[in-house]
Amino acid sequence: MKMPEGLARVLPEIVGSDQFDALVIRTDFSDDEAWSAVVAELRRPWGSEGEFPARVQVVDAPAWSGATADEVLAAVDEDEDLCVVFLADRHTMESPVRALLALSTIWEDEGDLDPMYYQELIDAPEPRDFRAVPAVVHAVHVNVALGNLGFAEFASAACREPDQVLRPD
């Protein structure tokens, strides 16, 4: 989809203490009610007892309408602190659980790897994406940012679910 003239895809500045804010970009504008439900869930405290405040930067700009995962990843490529970004795409709006697309911003181009040392990674590359309900966005973002868990571990957990969507424990 071609972006309308005059609209720029701009991301918020995530600096200093904001580097642990989850970044959610709305790319589908077909259902405002579904979007409101996603945002409401994202703004709820999280943790086993709701002990952590919700920290999320939401990009709700029509310029992002129809943006693909590759376009979003290209746009966030300059941000060295960002390790995962979440998209509210058509699937999110149509899903009864409002599953967002989680995208890893840290992945290797396997074409540039030396097979002598990285054959296992070349044969089985790290996952680049998975689906997650809004209630786990903060846990995924913070744990990947801190290095407590890797993106692949969350993707693997999502793959074990019958509908391939990561939910809270």
C-alpha positions as CSV (number, residue, x, y, z in Angstrom):
1,M,0.0,0.0,0.0
2,K,1.4,3.4,-1.0
3,M,1.6,5.9,1.8
4,P,-0.5,9.1,1.1
5,E,1.6,12.1,0.2
6,G,2.4,14.5,3.0
7,L,2.3,11.8,5.7
8,A,5.6,10.8,7.3
9,R,6.2,7.7,9.2
10,V,7.7,9.1,12.4
11,L,8.6,7.2,15.5
12,P,8.7,8.6,19.1
13,E,12.1,9.3,20.5
14,I,12.9,6.5,23.0
15,V,15.7,7.8,25.2
16,G,17.0,7.6,28.7
17,S,14.5,6.0,31.1
18,D,12.1,5.5,28.2
19,Q,14.2,2.8,26.6
20,F,12.2,0.2,28.5
21,D,8.9,1.4,27.1
22,A,7.4,-1.1,24.8
23,L,6.8,0.3,21.3
24,V,3.5,-0.6,19.6
25,I,2.7,0.6,16.1
26,R,-0.8,0.6,14.7
27,T,-0.7,-0.4,11.0
28,D,-4.4,-1.3,10.6
29,F,-7.1,1.4,10.9
30,S,-10.1,-0.8,10.0
31,D,-11.6,-1.1,13.6
32,D,-11.3,1.7,16.1
33,E,-13.2,-0.3,18.7
34,A,-10.7,-3.2,18.5
35,W,-7.8,-0.7,18.7
36,S,-9.3,0.9,21.8
37,A,-9.4,-2.6,23.4
38,V,-5.8,-3.2,22.6
39,V,-4.7,0.2,24.0
40,A,-6.7,-0.3,27.2
41,E,-5.1,-3.7,27.7
42,L,-1.6,-2.3,27.1
43,R,-2.1,0.5,29.7
44,R,-3.0,-2.0,32.5
45,P,-0.3,-2.7,35.1
46,W,1.4,-6.0,34.5
47,G,3.2,-8.7,36.5
48,S,1.9,-11.6,38.5
49,E,0.1,-9.2,40.8
50,G,-0.1,-6.1,38.6
51,E,2.9,-4.7,40.5
52,F,4.5,-3.0,37.5
53,P,3.2,0.1,35.8
54,A,2.4,-0.1,32.1
55,R,5.2,1.6,30.1
56,V,4.3,1.8,26.4
57,Q,4.7,4.2,23.6
58,V,1.9,3.9,21.1
59,V,2.2,5.1,17.6
60,D,-1.3,5.7,16.3
61,A,-0.7,7.7,13.1
62,P,-2.4,7.1,9.7
63,A,1.0,7.4,8.0
64,W,1.7,3.8,9.3
65,S,-1.4,2.4,7.7
66,G,-0.5,-0.7,5.8
67,A,3.2,-0.7,6.8
68,T,4.7,-4.1,6.5
69,A,6.9,-5.8,9.1
70,D,10.0,-5.2,6.9
71,E,9.1,-1.5,6.6
72,V,8.7,-1.2,10.4
73,L,12.0,-3.0,11.0
74,A,13.7,-0.7,8.5
75,A,12.3,2.4,10.3
76,V,13.5,1.2,13.8
77,D,16.9,0.0,12.5
78,E,18.7,3.1,13.9
79,D,17.5,2.6,17.5
80,E,20.2,0.5,19.1
81,D,18.3,0.2,22.4
82,L,15.1,-1.3,20.8
83,C,15.1,-5.0,20.7
84,V,11.5,-5.8,20.0
85,V,8.6,-3.8,18.4
86,F,4.9,-4.8,18.4
87,L,2.5,-4.3,15.5
88,A,-1.2,-3.9,15.7
89,D,-2.0,-5.1,12.2
90,R,-5.1,-6.5,10.5
91,H,-4.7,-9.8,12.2
92,T,-4.7,-8.0,15.6
93,M,-7.9,-6.2,14.8
94,E,-9.6,-9.4,13.6
95,S,-8.3,-11.6,16.4
96,P,-10.7,-12.2,19.3
97,V,-7.6,-12.0,21.6
98,R,-6.2,-9.0,19.8
99,A,-2.8,-10.8,19.2
100,L,-0.1,-8.3,18.3
101,L,2.8,-9.2,16.0
102,A,6.1,-9.2,18.0
103,L,9.1,-8.5,15.8
104,S,12.7,-8.9,16.8
105,T,14.9,-6.0,15.8
106,I,18.0,-8.0,16.5
107,W,18.5,-10.7,13.9
108,E,21.4,-11.8,11.8
109,D,21.5,-11.8,8.0
110,E,22.5,-15.5,7.6
111,G,23.9,-14.7,4.1
112,D,26.8,-12.9,5.8
113,L,27.8,-15.7,8.2
114,D,30.7,-18.0,7.7
115,P,29.4,-21.5,7.5
116,M,32.5,-22.8,9.2
117,Y,31.5,-21.2,12.5
118,Y,27.8,-20.5,12.2
119,Q,26.3,-23.5,10.2
120,E,23.8,-24.2,13.0
121,L,22.4,-20.7,12.9
122,I,22.4,-20.7,9.1
123,D,20.4,-24.0,9.1
124,A,18.0,-22.9,11.8
125,P,17.9,-19.1,12.0
126,E,16.4,-17.4,15.1
127,P,12.7,-16.6,14.7
128,R,11.9,-13.1,13.7
129,D,8.3,-12.8,14.9
130,F,5.5,-14.4,16.8
131,R,2.0,-13.4,18.1
132,A,1.3,-12.2,21.6
133,V,-1.7,-10.9,23.5
134,P,-1.4,-7.3,24.8
135,A,-1.2,-8.6,28.4
136,V,2.3,-10.1,27.7
137,V,3.8,-7.2,25.7
138,H,5.5,-5.6,28.7
139,A,6.9,-8.9,30.0
140,V,8.3,-9.8,26.6
141,H,9.8,-6.3,26.0
142,V,11.4,-5.9,29.4
143,N,12.8,-9.5,29.6
144,V,14.3,-9.3,26.1
145,A,15.7,-5.8,26.8
146,L,17.4,-6.9,30.0
147,G,18.6,-10.2,28.5
148,N,16.7,-12.3,31.0
149,L,15.1,-14.3,28.2
150,G,15.7,-14.3,24.5
151,F,13.2,-13.4,21.8
152,A,13.5,-17.0,20.5
153,E,12.4,-18.4,23.9
154,F,9.2,-16.3,23.7
155,A,8.7,-17.3,20.1
156,S,9.1,-21.0,21.1
157,A,6.5,-20.6,23.9
158,A,4.1,-19.1,21.4
159,C,4.6,-21.9,19.0
160,R,3.7,-24.4,21.6
161,E,0.2,-22.8,22.0
162,P,-2.6,-24.3,19.9
163,D,-3.3,-21.0,18.1
164,Q,0.4,-19.9,18.1
165,V,-0.3,-16.9,20.4
166,L,1.8,-16.2,23.6
167,R,-0.4,-15.6,26.7
168,P,0.5,-14.9,30.3
169,D,1.4,-18.0,32.4
